[in-house]
Amino acid sequence: MIEWLAPLVPLLKALHIAALSLWCGGLLVLPVMLASHEHTDSAVGYRRVRYAVHLSYTLVVTPAGVVTIIAGTWLILLREVYAPWLFLKLGCVALLVAVHAWIGRLLVRVAELPGRHRPPPPWLPCGIVLLPVLAILLLVLAKPQLAWLTPPEWLQQPRQAQLPFEIPKR
């Protein structure tokens, strides 16, 4: 680890956990907010709920996801953690990003096709969000060995070969 960056690790970890809480919490709340579209009788109520869902997604949940991923990437690089459980966790994060995009697509379809597009029942997106979230939590807290997930030997050793392109000089 770079010595002068070591004091940043606790701050990055706190930022990562705070942003992750906002991101996952938002992904769980958005489907419930989206389902409340059905319970509004008037156009004004529909517009108010849609606006709240849109602002929550664009100003809170998406930036929280971006900050989570950036802070997590810096933590991986600073702590130099390259364990097999981490690669499995990154796969779960990729699933969470895909679910985030799917929920965003649902929001757009409800906004663009009012009355013609019904969102799924809230338990479905919430259940889909919970799968990678719980898997990530389990992997981070347990840090299992996962010996079966080790990369092949040729990926673990430097090849002592040049890159197939020229590296630019400063």
PyMOL commands that place a pseudoatom at each C-alpha (Angstrom):
pseudoatom trace, name=CA, resn=MET, resi=1, chain=A, elem=C, hetatm=0, pos=[0.000, 0.000, 0.000]
pseudoatom trace, name=CA, resn=ILE, resi=2, chain=A, elem=C, hetatm=0, pos=[1.146, 3.527, -0.663]
pseudoatom trace, name=CA, resn=GLU, resi=3, chain=A, elem=C, hetatm=0, pos=[2.040, 4.810, 2.791]
pseudoatom trace, name=CA, resn=TRP, resi=4, chain=A, elem=C, hetatm=0, pos=[0.792, 8.377, 2.482]
pseudoatom trace, name=CA, resn=LEU, resi=5, chain=A, elem=C, hetatm=0, pos=[-2.622, 7.132, 1.263]
pseudoatom trace, name=CA, resn=ALA, resi=6, chain=A, elem=C, hetatm=0, pos=[-3.091, 4.733, 4.202]
pseudoatom trace, name=CA, resn=PRO, resi=7, chain=A, elem=C, hetatm=0, pos=[-4.996, 7.296, 6.327]
pseudoatom trace, name=CA, resn=LEU, resi=8, chain=A, elem=C, hetatm=0, pos=[-7.600, 7.548, 3.549]
pseudoatom trace, name=CA, resn=VAL, resi=9, chain=A, elem=C, hetatm=0, pos=[-8.680, 3.910, 3.894]
pseudoatom trace, name=CA, resn=PRO, resi=10, chain=A, elem=C, hetatm=0, pos=[-11.046, 4.407, 6.879]
pseudoatom trace, name=CA, resn=LEU, resi=11, chain=A, elem=C, hetatm=0, pos=[-12.570, 7.467, 5.211]
pseudoatom trace, name=CA, resn=LEU, resi=12, chain=A, elem=C, hetatm=0, pos=[-13.067, 5.604, 1.935]
pseudoatom trace, name=CA, resn=LYS, resi=13, chain=A, elem=C, hetatm=0, pos=[-14.552, 2.651, 3.784]
pseudoatom trace, name=CA, resn=ALA, resi=14, chain=A, elem=C, hetatm=0, pos=[-17.031, 4.924, 5.603]
pseudoatom trace, name=CA, resn=LEU, resi=15, chain=A, elem=C, hetatm=0, pos=[-17.928, 6.635, 2.322]
pseudoatom trace, name=CA, resn=HIS, resi=16, chain=A, elem=C, hetatm=0, pos=[-18.327, 3.234, 0.637]
pseudoatom trace, name=CA, resn=ILE, resi=17, chain=A, elem=C, hetatm=0, pos=[-20.648, 1.907, 3.356]
pseudoatom trace, name=CA, resn=ALA, resi=18, chain=A, elem=C, hetatm=0, pos=[-22.732, 5.119, 3.513]
pseudoatom trace, name=CA, resn=ALA, resi=19, chain=A, elem=C, hetatm=0, pos=[-23.162, 5.274, -0.261]
pseudoatom trace, name=CA, resn=LEU, resi=20, chain=A, elem=C, hetatm=0, pos=[-23.888, 1.531, -0.402]
pseudoatom trace, name=CA, resn=SER, resi=21, chain=A, elem=C, hetatm=0, pos=[-26.626, 1.942, 2.213]
pseudoatom trace, name=CA, resn=LEU, resi=22, chain=A, elem=C, hetatm=0, pos=[-28.223, 4.729, 0.178]
pseudoatom trace, name=CA, resn=TRP, resi=23, chain=A, elem=C, hetatm=0, pos=[-27.907, 2.790, -3.067]
pseudoatom trace, name=CA, resn=CYS, resi=24, chain=A, elem=C, hetatm=0, pos=[-29.353, -0.491, -1.800]
pseudoatom trace, name=CA, resn=GLY, resi=25, chain=A, elem=C, hetatm=0, pos=[-32.014, 1.232, 0.287]
pseudoatom trace, name=CA, resn=GLY, resi=26, chain=A, elem=C, hetatm=0, pos=[-33.040, 3.305, -2.703]
pseudoatom trace, name=CA, resn=LEU, resi=27, chain=A, elem=C, hetatm=0, pos=[-33.233, 0.253, -4.941]
pseudoatom trace, name=CA, resn=LEU, resi=28, chain=A, elem=C, hetatm=0, pos=[-35.556, -1.337, -2.378]
pseudoatom trace, name=CA, resn=VAL, resi=29, chain=A, elem=C, hetatm=0, pos=[-37.748, 1.759, -1.959]
pseudoatom trace, name=CA, resn=LEU, resi=30, chain=A, elem=C, hetatm=0, pos=[-38.104, 2.724, -5.632]
pseudoatom trace, name=CA, resn=PRO, resi=31, chain=A, elem=C, hetatm=0, pos=[-40.308, -0.268, -6.602]
pseudoatom trace, name=CA, resn=VAL, resi=32, chain=A, elem=C, hetatm=0, pos=[-42.622, 0.510, -3.682]
pseudoatom trace, name=CA, resn=MET, resi=33, chain=A, elem=C, hetatm=0, pos=[-42.805, 4.156, -4.758]
pseudoatom trace, name=CA, resn=LEU, resi=34, chain=A, elem=C, hetatm=0, pos=[-43.441, 3.017, -8.312]
pseudoatom trace, name=CA, resn=ALA, resi=35, chain=A, elem=C, hetatm=0, pos=[-46.318, 0.801, -7.184]
pseudoatom trace, name=CA, resn=SER, resi=36, chain=A, elem=C, hetatm=0, pos=[-47.967, 3.802, -5.534]
pseudoatom trace, name=CA, resn=HIS, resi=37, chain=A, elem=C, hetatm=0, pos=[-48.599, 5.151, -9.064]
pseudoatom trace, name=CA, resn=GLU, resi=38, chain=A, elem=C, hetatm=0, pos=[-51.618, 2.856, -9.187]
pseudoatom trace, name=CA, resn=HIS, resi=39, chain=A, elem=C, hetatm=0, pos=[-53.170, 4.385, -6.079]
pseudoatom trace, name=CA, resn=THR, resi=40, chain=A, elem=C, hetatm=0, pos=[-53.303, 7.962, -7.318]
pseudoatom trace, name=CA, resn=ASP, resi=41, chain=A, elem=C, hetatm=0, pos=[-56.689, 9.053, -8.614]
pseudoatom trace, name=CA, resn=SER, resi=42, chain=A, elem=C, hetatm=0, pos=[-55.766, 12.323, -10.223]
pseudoatom trace, name=CA, resn=ALA, resi=43, chain=A, elem=C, hetatm=0, pos=[-53.283, 13.487, -12.818]
pseudoatom trace, name=CA, resn=VAL, resi=44, chain=A, elem=C, hetatm=0, pos=[-51.750, 15.811, -10.212]
pseudoatom trace, name=CA, resn=GLY, resi=45, chain=A, elem=C, hetatm=0, pos=[-51.193, 12.895, -7.820]
pseudoatom trace, name=CA, resn=TYR, resi=46, chain=A, elem=C, hetatm=0, pos=[-49.725, 10.787, -10.602]
pseudoatom trace, name=CA, resn=ARG, resi=47, chain=A, elem=C, hetatm=0, pos=[-47.392, 13.614, -11.630]
pseudoatom trace, name=CA, resn=ARG, resi=48, chain=A, elem=C, hetatm=0, pos=[-46.294, 14.175, -8.010]
pseudoatom trace, name=CA, resn=VAL, resi=49, chain=A, elem=C, hetatm=0, pos=[-45.457, 10.499, -7.429]
pseudoatom trace, name=CA, resn=ARG, resi=50, chain=A, elem=C, hetatm=0, pos=[-43.692, 10.209, -10.787]
pseudoatom trace, name=CA, resn=TYR, resi=51, chain=A, elem=C, hetatm=0, pos=[-41.636, 13.325, -10.071]
pseudoatom trace, name=CA, resn=ALA, resi=52, chain=A, elem=C, hetatm=0, pos=[-40.640, 12.028, -6.623]
pseudoatom trace, name=CA, resn=VAL, resi=53, chain=A, elem=C, hetatm=0, pos=[-39.604, 8.670, -8.092]
pseudoatom trace, name=CA, resn=HIS, resi=54, chain=A, elem=C, hetatm=0, pos=[-37.647, 10.363, -10.879]
pseudoatom trace, name=CA, resn=LEU, resi=55, chain=A, elem=C, hetatm=0, pos=[-35.806, 12.704, -8.498]
pseudoatom trace, name=CA, resn=SER, resi=56, chain=A, elem=C, hetatm=0, pos=[-35.026, 9.864, -6.089]
pseudoatom trace, name=CA, resn=TYR, resi=57, chain=A, elem=C, hetatm=0, pos=[-33.566, 7.752, -8.884]
pseudoatom trace, name=CA, resn=THR, resi=58, chain=A, elem=C, hetatm=0, pos=[-31.549, 10.486, -10.594]
pseudoatom trace, name=CA, resn=LEU, resi=59, chain=A, elem=C, hetatm=0, pos=[-30.403, 12.595, -7.644]
pseudoatom trace, name=CA, resn=VAL, resi=60, chain=A, elem=C, hetatm=0, pos=[-29.974, 10.033, -4.861]
pseudoatom trace, name=CA, resn=VAL, resi=61, chain=A, elem=C, hetatm=0, pos=[-29.882, 6.384, -5.933]
pseudoatom trace, name=CA, resn=THR, resi=62, chain=A, elem=C, hetatm=0, pos=[-27.776, 6.636, -9.104]
pseudoatom trace, name=CA, resn=PRO, resi=63, chain=A, elem=C, hetatm=0, pos=[-25.117, 8.972, -7.614]
pseudoatom trace, name=CA, resn=ALA, resi=64, chain=A, elem=C, hetatm=0, pos=[-24.972, 6.734, -4.527]
pseudoatom trace, name=CA, resn=GLY, resi=65, chain=A, elem=C, hetatm=0, pos=[-24.305, 3.739, -6.798]
pseudoatom trace, name=CA, resn=VAL, resi=66, chain=A, elem=C, hetatm=0, pos=[-21.553, 5.596, -8.631]
pseudoatom trace, name=CA, resn=VAL, resi=67, chain=A, elem=C, hetatm=0, pos=[-19.907, 6.735, -5.379]
pseudoatom trace, name=CA, resn=THR, resi=68, chain=A, elem=C, hetatm=0, pos=[-20.162, 3.183, -4.000]
pseudoatom trace, name=CA, resn=ILE, resi=69, chain=A, elem=C, hetatm=0, pos=[-18.367, 1.731, -7.002]
pseudoatom trace, name=CA, resn=ILE, resi=70, chain=A, elem=C, hetatm=0, pos=[-15.684, 4.444, -7.097]
pseudoatom trace, name=CA, resn=ALA, resi=71, chain=A, elem=C, hetatm=0, pos=[-14.948, 4.191, -3.354]
pseudoatom trace, name=CA, resn=GLY, resi=72, chain=A, elem=C, hetatm=0, pos=[-14.945, 0.382, -3.562]
pseudoatom trace, name=CA, resn=THR, resi=73, chain=A, elem=C, hetatm=0, pos=[-12.509, 0.443, -6.478]
pseudoatom trace, name=CA, resn=TRP, resi=74, chain=A, elem=C, hetatm=0, pos=[-10.155, 2.718, -4.556]
pseudoatom trace, name=CA, resn=LEU, resi=75, chain=A, elem=C, hetatm=0, pos=[-10.380, 0.426, -1.527]
pseudoatom trace, name=CA, resn=ILE, resi=76, chain=A, elem=C, hetatm=0, pos=[-9.453, -2.580, -3.657]
pseudoatom trace, name=CA, resn=LEU, resi=77, chain=A, elem=C, hetatm=0, pos=[-6.474, -0.736, -5.113]
pseudoatom trace, name=CA, resn=LEU, resi=78, chain=A, elem=C, hetatm=0, pos=[-5.278, 0.777, -1.818]
pseudoatom trace, name=CA, resn=ARG, resi=79, chain=A, elem=C, hetatm=0, pos=[-5.705, -2.371, 0.272]
pseudoatom trace, name=CA, resn=GLU, resi=80, chain=A, elem=C, hetatm=0, pos=[-4.446, -4.614, -2.542]
pseudoatom trace, name=CA, resn=VAL, resi=81, chain=A, elem=C, hetatm=0, pos=[-7.106, -7.229, -1.857]
pseudoatom trace, name=CA, resn=TYR, resi=82, chain=A, elem=C, hetatm=0, pos=[-7.305, -9.720, -4.698]
pseudoatom trace, name=CA, resn=ALA, resi=83, chain=A, elem=C, hetatm=0, pos=[-8.913, -12.705, -2.967]
pseudoatom trace, name=CA, resn=PRO, resi=84, chain=A, elem=C, hetatm=0, pos=[-11.257, -15.089, -4.805]
pseudoatom trace, name=CA, resn=TRP, resi=85, chain=A, elem=C, hetatm=0, pos=[-14.252, -14.000, -2.691]
pseudoatom trace, name=CA, resn=LEU, resi=86, chain=A, elem=C, hetatm=0, pos=[-13.700, -10.438, -3.932]
pseudoatom trace, name=CA, resn=PHE, resi=87, chain=A, elem=C, hetatm=0, pos=[-14.058, -11.475, -7.565]
pseudoatom trace, name=CA, resn=LEU, resi=88, chain=A, elem=C, hetatm=0, pos=[-17.321, -13.229, -6.722]
pseudoatom trace, name=CA, resn=LYS, resi=89, chain=A, elem=C, hetatm=0, pos=[-18.440, -10.082, -4.898]
pseudoatom trace, name=CA, resn=LEU, resi=90, chain=A, elem=C, hetatm=0, pos=[-17.641, -7.972, -7.965]
pseudoatom trace, name=CA, resn=GLY, resi=91, chain=A, elem=C, hetatm=0, pos=[-19.850, -10.293, -10.003]
pseudoatom trace, name=CA, resn=CYS, resi=92, chain=A, elem=C, hetatm=0, pos=[-22.680, -9.653, -7.533]
pseudoatom trace, name=CA, resn=VAL, resi=93, chain=A, elem=C, hetatm=0, pos=[-22.041, -5.900, -7.821]
pseudoatom trace, name=CA, resn=ALA, resi=94, chain=A, elem=C, hetatm=0, pos=[-22.383, -6.241, -11.597]
pseudoatom trace, name=CA, resn=LEU, resi=95, chain=A, elem=C, hetatm=0, pos=[-25.753, -7.940, -11.018]
pseudoatom trace, name=CA, resn=LEU, resi=96, chain=A, elem=C, hetatm=0, pos=[-26.771, -5.065, -8.744]
pseudoatom trace, name=CA, resn=VAL, resi=97, chain=A, elem=C, hetatm=0, pos=[-25.840, -2.576, -11.476]
pseudoatom trace, name=CA, resn=ALA, resi=98, chain=A, elem=C, hetatm=0, pos=[-27.971, -4.552, -13.952]
pseudoatom trace, name=CA, resn=VAL, resi=99, chain=A, elem=C, hetatm=0, pos=[-30.929, -4.505, -11.525]
pseudoatom trace, name=CA, resn=HIS, resi=100, chain=A, elem=C, hetatm=0, pos=[-30.382, -0.749, -11.085]
pseudoatom trace, name=CA, resn=ALA, resi=101, chain=A, elem=C, hetatm=0, pos=[-30.635, -0.273, -14.853]
pseudoatom trace, name=CA, resn=TRP, resi=102, chain=A, elem=C, hetatm=0, pos=[-33.738, -2.486, -15.019]
pseudoatom trace, name=CA, resn=ILE, resi=103, chain=A, elem=C, hetatm=0, pos=[-35.475, -0.436, -12.318]
pseudoatom trace, name=CA, resn=GLY, resi=104, chain=A, elem=C, hetatm=0, pos=[-34.528, 2.730, -14.209]
pseudoatom trace, name=CA, resn=ARG, resi=105, chain=A, elem=C, hetatm=0, pos=[-36.085, 1.256, -17.340]
pseudoatom trace, name=CA, resn=LEU, resi=106, chain=A, elem=C, hetatm=0, pos=[-39.274, 0.512, -15.396]
pseudoatom trace, name=CA, resn=LEU, resi=107, chain=A, elem=C, hetatm=0, pos=[-39.374, 4.128, -14.223]
pseudoatom trace, name=CA, resn=VAL, resi=108, chain=A, elem=C, hetatm=0, pos=[-39.010, 5.421, -17.764]
pseudoatom trace, name=CA, resn=ARG, resi=109, chain=A, elem=C, hetatm=0, pos=[-41.695, 3.099, -19.133]
pseudoatom trace, name=CA, resn=VAL, resi=110, chain=A, elem=C, hetatm=0, pos=[-44.173, 4.121, -16.445]
pseudoatom trace, name=CA, resn=ALA, resi=111, chain=A, elem=C, hetatm=0, pos=[-43.421, 7.790, -17.104]
pseudoatom trace, name=CA, resn=GLU, resi=112, chain=A, elem=C, hetatm=0, pos=[-43.627, 7.543, -20.886]
pseudoatom trace, name=CA, resn=LEU, resi=113, chain=A, elem=C, hetatm=0, pos=[-46.636, 5.232, -21.058]
pseudoatom trace, name=CA, resn=PRO, resi=114, chain=A, elem=C, hetatm=0, pos=[-48.966, 6.321, -18.244]
pseudoatom trace, name=CA, resn=GLY, resi=115, chain=A, elem=C, hetatm=0, pos=[-51.890, 3.965, -17.957]
pseudoatom trace, name=CA, resn=ARG, resi=116, chain=A, elem=C, hetatm=0, pos=[-50.494, 1.597, -20.612]
pseudoatom trace, name=CA, resn=HIS, resi=117, chain=A, elem=C, hetatm=0, pos=[-47.548, 0.212, -18.674]
pseudoatom trace, name=CA, resn=ARG, resi=118, chain=A, elem=C, hetatm=0, pos=[-48.081, -1.331, -15.265]
pseudoatom trace, name=CA, resn=PRO, resi=119, chain=A, elem=C, hetatm=0, pos=[-45.048, -1.796, -13.043]
pseudoatom trace, name=CA, resn=PRO, resi=120, chain=A, elem=C, hetatm=0, pos=[-44.481, -5.263, -11.589]
pseudoatom trace, name=CA, resn=PRO, resi=121, chain=A, elem=C, hetatm=0, pos=[-45.645, -5.881, -8.023]
pseudoatom trace, name=CA, resn=PRO, resi=122, chain=A, elem=C, hetatm=0, pos=[-43.080, -4.354, -5.634]
pseudoatom trace, name=CA, resn=TRP, resi=123, chain=A, elem=C, hetatm=0, pos=[-42.092, -7.695, -4.119]
pseudoatom trace, name=CA, resn=LEU, resi=124, chain=A, elem=C, hetatm=0, pos=[-40.581, -8.830, -7.431]
pseudoatom trace, name=CA, resn=PRO, resi=125, chain=A, elem=C, hetatm=0, pos=[-37.985, -6.042, -7.927]
pseudoatom trace, name=CA, resn=CYS, resi=126, chain=A, elem=C, hetatm=0, pos=[-37.315, -5.946, -4.175]
pseudoatom trace, name=CA, resn=GLY, resi=127, chain=A, elem=C, hetatm=0, pos=[-36.648, -9.684, -4.166]
pseudoatom trace, name=CA, resn=ILE, resi=128, chain=A, elem=C, hetatm=0, pos=[-34.370, -9.376, -7.177]
pseudoatom trace, name=CA, resn=VAL, resi=129, chain=A, elem=C, hetatm=0, pos=[-32.465, -6.525, -5.460]
pseudoatom trace, name=CA, resn=LEU, resi=130, chain=A, elem=C, hetatm=0, pos=[-32.110, -8.536, -2.251]
pseudoatom trace, name=CA, resn=LEU, resi=131, chain=A, elem=C, hetatm=0, pos=[-30.405, -11.491, -3.958]
pseudoatom trace, name=CA, resn=PRO, resi=132, chain=A, elem=C, hetatm=0, pos=[-27.130, -9.730, -4.897]
pseudoatom trace, name=CA, resn=VAL, resi=133, chain=A, elem=C, hetatm=0, pos=[-27.271, -7.482, -1.803]
pseudoatom trace, name=CA, resn=LEU, resi=134, chain=A, elem=C, hetatm=0, pos=[-27.432, -10.459, 0.564]
pseudoatom trace, name=CA, resn=ALA, resi=135, chain=A, elem=C, hetatm=0, pos=[-24.794, -12.320, -1.445]
pseudoatom trace, name=CA, resn=ILE, resi=136, chain=A, elem=C, hetatm=0, pos=[-22.466, -9.302, -1.216]
pseudoatom trace, name=CA, resn=LEU, resi=137, chain=A, elem=C, hetatm=0, pos=[-23.094, -8.990, 2.513]
pseudoatom trace, name=CA, resn=LEU, resi=138, chain=A, elem=C, hetatm=0, pos=[-22.411, -12.690, 3.054]
pseudoatom trace, name=CA, resn=LEU, resi=139, chain=A, elem=C, hetatm=0, pos=[-19.198, -12.601, 1.015]
pseudoatom trace, name=CA, resn=VAL, resi=140, chain=A, elem=C, hetatm=0, pos=[-17.863, -9.455, 2.706]
pseudoatom trace, name=CA, resn=LEU, resi=141, chain=A, elem=C, hetatm=0, pos=[-18.609, -10.632, 6.249]
pseudoatom trace, name=CA, resn=ALA, resi=142, chain=A, elem=C, hetatm=0, pos=[-17.600, -14.300, 5.836]
pseudoatom trace, name=CA, resn=LYS, resi=143, chain=A, elem=C, hetatm=0, pos=[-14.666, -13.816, 3.418]
pseudoatom trace, name=CA, resn=PRO, resi=144, chain=A, elem=C, hetatm=0, pos=[-14.766, -17.513, 2.442]
pseudoatom trace, name=CA, resn=GLN, resi=145, chain=A, elem=C, hetatm=0, pos=[-11.637, -19.157, 1.046]
pseudoatom trace, name=CA, resn=LEU, resi=146, chain=A, elem=C, hetatm=0, pos=[-13.269, -20.412, -2.176]
pseudoatom trace, name=CA, resn=ALA, resi=147, chain=A, elem=C, hetatm=0, pos=[-10.252, -22.468, -3.211]
pseudoatom trace, name=CA, resn=TRP, resi=148, chain=A, elem=C, hetatm=0, pos=[-12.218, -23.796, -6.194]
pseudoatom trace, name=CA, resn=LEU, resi=149, chain=A, elem=C, hetatm=0, pos=[-12.387, -20.241, -7.569]
pseudoatom trace, name=CA, resn=THR, resi=150, chain=A, elem=C, hetatm=0, pos=[-8.646, -19.650, -7.903]
pseudoatom trace, name=CA, resn=PRO, resi=151, chain=A, elem=C, hetatm=0, pos=[-7.535, -18.604, -11.374]
pseudoatom trace, name=CA, resn=PRO, resi=152, chain=A, elem=C, hetatm=0, pos=[-5.344, -20.950, -13.430]
pseudoatom trace, name=CA, resn=GLU, resi=153, chain=A, elem=C, hetatm=0, pos=[-1.613, -20.933, -12.801]
pseudoatom trace, name=CA, resn=TRP, resi=154, chain=A, elem=C, hetatm=0, pos=[-0.799, -19.047, -16.014]
pseudoatom trace, name=CA, resn=LEU, resi=155, chain=A, elem=C, hetatm=0, pos=[-2.889, -16.100, -14.784]
pseudoatom trace, name=CA, resn=GLN, resi=156, chain=A, elem=C, hetatm=0, pos=[-1.124, -15.990, -11.421]
pseudoatom trace, name=CA, resn=GLN, resi=157, chain=A, elem=C, hetatm=0, pos=[2.420, -15.557, -12.706]
pseudoatom trace, name=CA, resn=PRO, resi=158, chain=A, elem=C, hetatm=0, pos=[3.935, -12.700, -14.695]
pseudoatom trace, name=CA, resn=ARG, resi=159, chain=A, elem=C, hetatm=0, pos=[4.590, -13.690, -18.286]
pseudoatom trace, name=CA, resn=GLN, resi=160, chain=A, elem=C, hetatm=0, pos=[7.683, -11.488, -18.765]
pseudoatom trace, name=CA, resn=ALA, resi=161, chain=A, elem=C, hetatm=0, pos=[6.368, -10.466, -22.177]
pseudoatom trace, name=CA, resn=GLN, resi=162, chain=A, elem=C, hetatm=0, pos=[5.815, -7.119, -23.824]
pseudoatom trace, name=CA, resn=LEU, resi=163, chain=A, elem=C, hetatm=0, pos=[2.379, -5.693, -24.435]
pseudoatom trace, name=CA, resn=PRO, resi=164, chain=A, elem=C, hetatm=0, pos=[1.207, -5.969, -28.060]
pseudoatom trace, name=CA, resn=PHE, resi=165, chain=A, elem=C, hetatm=0, pos=[1.252, -2.168, -28.373]
pseudoatom trace, name=CA, resn=GLU, resi=166, chain=A, elem=C, hetatm=0, pos=[3.645, 0.667, -27.625]
pseudoatom trace, name=CA, resn=ILE, resi=167, chain=A, elem=C, hetatm=0, pos=[3.197, 2.450, -24.280]
pseudoatom trace, name=CA, resn=PRO, resi=168, chain=A, elem=C, hetatm=0, pos=[3.142, 6.247, -24.783]
pseudoatom trace, name=CA, resn=LYS, resi=169, chain=A, elem=C, hetatm=0, pos=[5.989, 8.197, -23.207]
pseudoatom trace, name=CA, resn=ARG, resi=170, chain=A, elem=C, hetatm=0, pos=[5.448, 11.475, -21.367]
for i in range(1, 170): cmd.bond("trace and resi %d" % i, "trace and resi %d" % (i + 1))
show_as sticks, trace
zoom trace
